Amino acid sequence: MADVALPRTVAEIYEPSLFGTYSKKIGMWLFLLSDSLTFGALLYAYSYGRISTPNWPTPFHSTSIVNATIMTGFLLTSSLTMVLAVNASARGNERNRLIYLLATMACGIGFIILHAKEWNHLINDGLRLPIFPAVPGQETASEFVTVSKTVPQFAATFFGLTGMHMLHVTLGVVYLGIIALRRKFIPILFALWLVAWLATPAYSPFHYGAHVLLIAALVCSLILWLKPKVYDAADVEVAGLYWHFVDLVWMFIFPLVYLMSTKII
Amino acid sequence: MEDAFQQAIEARVAEQHRHHNVAPFFWVWGILLVLTAVEVYLGYQNMEPKRMLVMLMGLSLVKATLIIGYFMHMKYEVSRMKWLTMTSLVFCLAMMMVFFPDALRIISLGTR
């Protein structure tokens, strides 16, 4: 029987990755590339409307700009804590990994609360989409009611773009919660859904939007039941890629939506 | 065979446990905050929309490059990964710019 030369090196056993990294990360990059085209289309639509409409409204007073600037600060800080979580995870420091992941989630939740506050303020002042339920006792002569009627594409692109982004941030917080706390996060998620659903008035879009948390809780429960595992450094890095992407998109939404529509007195 | 398999496992674990010096991340965070402040300042300048759009988007592209390069670790990936992902993304997004001349045409739309 002839001797068979056995492979001795890594390269002889495994075909090297085309991109020099693990497949999970490549999968997330592919998803992010496709998602960036979705946001790209929405941002281009907004820019098109902004350029082509001479009477484009500039409704954002300084309070809105300050609010949006703080939101930007929250997201940038969350990206820093996320990258620190990835680093702590790679070093095997489980305690710091948990702390930084929770800090990232806290910044994300802060962003969502401020954004929801801004939406509520605009809706109560009359800026709305036709699908939104009527706000009881709303004045019909307010500035935003006129904006909704004269330039309807403003409300459509504003709520479409920022709503899509808020959905991504919400799902990002859920994603990080599962990575950080695993099964312990499921009851928290159900509690958050109940609070968001019961604490918002029936005319608010957040009243029915809160059901995203219920759907997320059910999907996450199913995933953790089908494939229970301890999330490793690679999982944290991949979750980090998603979180940074959400931050990245906001870096375009903030100047386009808010700064390009600033009310200069 | 056993040794080589072990080496393969270790190489994969090492790739996942690749860590970096944290100082550049704090620098990038600071630069991003400063650029945001510059954007807010520009937002209050009474500029023509097209000019403001170009300036704000230019700053946003710098911010995006910093986020992708440092926070998303693209700077540390192999060049094939960088080129294939970024060129395909830029190409697809650039293709959407075909609509902008139409947006500008609407402003100066007149009768023949």
Contacts between the chains, C-beta under 8 A, distances in Angstrom:
chain1	res1	chain2	res2	distance
A	6	B	1	5.2
A	6	B	4	7.9
A	7	B	1	7.2
A	7	B	4	6.0
A	8	B	3	7.5
A	8	B	4	5.3
A	9	B	4	6.1
A	9	B	7	7.2
A	10	B	4	6.7
A	10	B	7	5.2
A	10	B	8	4.7
A	10	B	11	5.3
A	12	B	4	7.0
A	13	B	4	5.5
A	13	B	5	6.8
A	13	B	8	5.6
A	14	B	8	5.6
A	18	B	80	6.8
A	19	B	77	7.3
A	19	B	78	6.6
A	19	B	80	6.2
A	19	B	81	4.2
A	19	B	84	7.4
A	20	B	77	6.8
A	20	B	78	3.6
A	20	B	80	7.0
A	20	B	81	6.2
A	21	B	15	6.7
A	21	B	77	6.6
A	21	B	78	7.6
A	21	B	81	6.7
A	22	B	12	6.9
A	22	B	15	6.4
A	22	B	16	6.8
A	29	B	81	7.9
A	29	B	85	5.7
A	33	B	85	6.4
A	33	B	88	6.7
A	33	B	89	5.5
A	36	B	89	6.1
A	36	B	93	7.4
A	37	B	92	5.7
A	37	B	93	7.2
A	40	B	92	7.4
A	40	B	93	4.8
A	40	B	96	6.0
A	41	B	96	6.6
A	44	B	96	4.8
A	44	B	97	7.6
A	44	B	99	6.4
A	44	B	100	8.0
A	47	B	53	6.6
A	47	B	100	7.5
A	47	B	103	7.5
A	48	B	99	5.7
A	48	B	100	7.0
A	48	B	102	7.7
A	48	B	103	4.5
A	49	B	103	7.9
A	50	B	49	6.4
A	50	B	53	7.1
A	51	B	49	6.3
A	51	B	50	6.4
A	51	B	53	7.0
A	51	B	100	7.2
A	51	B	103	4.3
A	51	B	104	6.3
A	51	B	107	7.2
A	52	B	102	7.8
A	52	B	103	4.1
A	52	B	104	7.4
A	52	B	106	4.1
A	52	B	107	6.2
A	54	B	107	6.4
A	56	B	49	7.6
A	65	B	40	6.6
A	65	B	43	6.7
A	69	B	36	6.8
A	69	B	40	5.6
A	72	B	36	5.3
A	73	B	33	6.8
A	73	B	36	7.4
A	76	B	29	6.2
A	76	B	32	5.1
A	76	B	33	6.0
A	76	B	36	7.1
A	77	B	29	7.3
A	79	B	29	7.3
A	79	B	67	6.7
A	79	B	71	5.1
A	80	B	25	6.1
A	80	B	26	7.1
A	80	B	29	4.4
A	80	B	71	7.9
A	82	B	71	7.3
A	83	B	22	7.9
A	83	B	25	5.0
A	83	B	70	7.6
A	83	B	71	5.1
A	84	B	22	6.4
A	84	B	25	7.0
A	87	B	19	5.1
A	87	B	20	6.3
A	87	B	22	6.0
A	87	B	25	7.9
A	90	B	16	7.2
A	90	B	17	4.7
A	90	B	18	6.1
A	90	B	19	3.8
A	91	B	17	7.5
A	91	B	19	5.2
A	92	B	17	7.2
A	232	B	16	6.6
A	233	B	16	4.8
A	233	B	17	5.5
A	234	B	16	4.4
A	237	B	16	7.4
A	237	B	73	7.6
A	240	B	71	7.8
A	240	B	72	7.7
A	241	B	72	5.7
A	244	B	67	5.7
A	244	B	68	7.8
A	244	B	71	4.6
A	244	B	72	4.8
A	245	B	72	7.5
A	247	B	67	6.3
A	247	B	71	7.5
A	248	B	64	5.5
A	248	B	67	4.8
A	248	B	68	6.9
A	248	B	72	7.9
A	251	B	32	8.0
A	251	B	60	5.2
A	251	B	63	4.6
A	251	B	64	5.8
A	251	B	67	6.9
A	252	B	57	7.5
A	252	B	60	5.0
A	252	B	64	7.4
A	254	B	36	7.6
A	254	B	39	7.3
A	255	B	39	5.2
A	255	B	43	7.2
A	255	B	56	3.9
A	255	B	57	7.3
A	255	B	59	7.2
A	255	B	60	5.7
A	256	B	53	7.8
A	256	B	56	7.2
A	256	B	57	7.8
A	258	B	43	7.4
A	259	B	39	6.0
A	259	B	40	6.8
A	259	B	42	7.0
A	259	B	43	3.3
A	259	B	52	7.9
A	259	B	56	6.1
A	260	B	43	7.6
A	260	B	49	6.8
A	260	B	52	6.5
A	260	B	53	6.6
A	260	B	56	6.9
A	262	B	43	4.6
A	262	B	44	6.3
A	264	B	44	6.1
A	264	B	46	5.7
